[in-house]
């Protein structure tokens, strides 16, 4: 038996791809929510089914969050002092939750930027069930490269502080 409240979320780093590549992902997998990183601006206006946020380094690439007709998006203001692309969105519909779309950048030293991000978005992450998804540019294999905060530290903090 299928859960009526179940939804499908797809995430993909399209490596500087066009919006057409993102549309193919959606056509192929039919997600209720797609979070696509490193995607070029499609020239669309953000609305209840489409949110695109540029990264502060290139301005031409960013994160797109696209919803099906079953769910709507409410984009919240991003913190302008962050060097990364972290897109806070409230998702509403057959399920309601907060979503933080992620694409970490070298400007924040990738995973080492996460403590600040989690502090900035703490109340957002706690106010409702939450999903954090996207390109973290992180892997436990790289733990030794990051001295201040590594992938394992991130996993522990998400589990301990946010029950994720």
Secondary structure, DSSP 8 states (H G I E B T S, - for coil): ---TT---EEEEEEEEE-HHHHHHHHHHH--SEEEEEEEE--S---BTTEEEEE-TTTSSEEEEEEE-TTEEEEE----TT-SSEEEEEEEEESS-EEEEEEE--GGGTGGGGHHHHHHHTHHHHHSS-EEEEEE----GGGGGG-SSS-HHHHHHHHHHHH--
